Amino acid sequence: MNGRMVLERFPAGGPRGSWPAEEFAHARRLEGMPAEVVMDLSTDTFLVIVREPVPAEVAA
């Protein structure tokens, strides 16, 4: 395992002015998760990831 967990995937061609991956990551950060957005160039998607393992009580 590479120490990252994908929480959600979003297509790169979202509606103009909309940032669904950033909004999702922001909501996770408000919940205490260290979420960030990265681009997967091979699939042309934005991934919302956490680099640390998610505590069991959050993942359940």
C-alpha positions as CSV (number, residue, x, y, z in Angstrom):
1,M,0.0,0.0,0.0
2,N,1.2,3.5,-0.8
3,G,-0.2,5.3,2.2
4,R,-3.1,6.9,0.3
5,M,-6.8,6.2,0.3
6,V,-9.1,7.4,-2.4
7,L,-12.3,8.8,-0.9
8,E,-14.0,9.9,-4.1
9,R,-13.5,10.4,-7.8
10,F,-14.7,13.3,-9.9
11,P,-14.5,13.8,-13.7
12,A,-12.2,16.6,-14.8
13,G,-14.8,18.1,-17.1
14,G,-17.2,19.5,-14.5
15,P,-19.6,22.4,-15.0
16,R,-18.0,25.8,-15.4
17,G,-17.5,27.5,-12.1
18,S,-18.1,24.2,-10.2
19,W,-15.3,22.6,-8.2
20,P,-17.0,19.4,-6.8
21,A,-13.7,17.7,-5.8
22,E,-12.6,20.8,-3.9
23,E,-15.9,21.1,-2.2
24,F,-16.0,17.4,-1.2
25,A,-12.4,17.7,0.2
26,H,-13.3,20.8,2.1
27,A,-16.2,19.1,3.7
28,R,-14.0,16.2,4.7
29,R,-11.4,18.6,6.2
30,L,-14.2,20.2,8.3
31,E,-14.9,16.6,9.6
32,G,-11.2,16.4,10.6
33,M,-9.9,14.3,7.7
34,P,-6.7,15.6,6.0
35,A,-8.3,15.3,2.6
36,E,-6.7,16.8,-0.5
37,V,-7.3,16.8,-4.3
38,V,-4.9,15.3,-6.8
39,M,-5.2,14.8,-10.5
40,D,-5.1,11.3,-12.1
41,L,-3.9,12.1,-15.6
42,S,-4.3,8.6,-16.9
43,T,-8.0,8.7,-16.2
44,D,-8.6,12.4,-16.4
45,T,-10.2,12.5,-13.0
46,F,-9.7,14.4,-9.8
47,L,-9.2,12.2,-6.8
48,V,-10.0,13.2,-3.2
49,I,-7.4,11.4,-1.1
50,V,-6.1,11.1,2.5
51,R,-2.4,10.3,2.9
52,E,-2.8,8.8,6.4
53,P,-4.8,5.8,7.4
54,V,-8.4,6.7,8.3
55,P,-9.2,5.9,11.9
56,A,-11.5,2.9,12.3
57,E,-14.3,5.0,13.9
58,V,-14.4,7.4,10.9
59,A,-14.3,4.7,8.2
60,A,-17.2,2.7,9.8
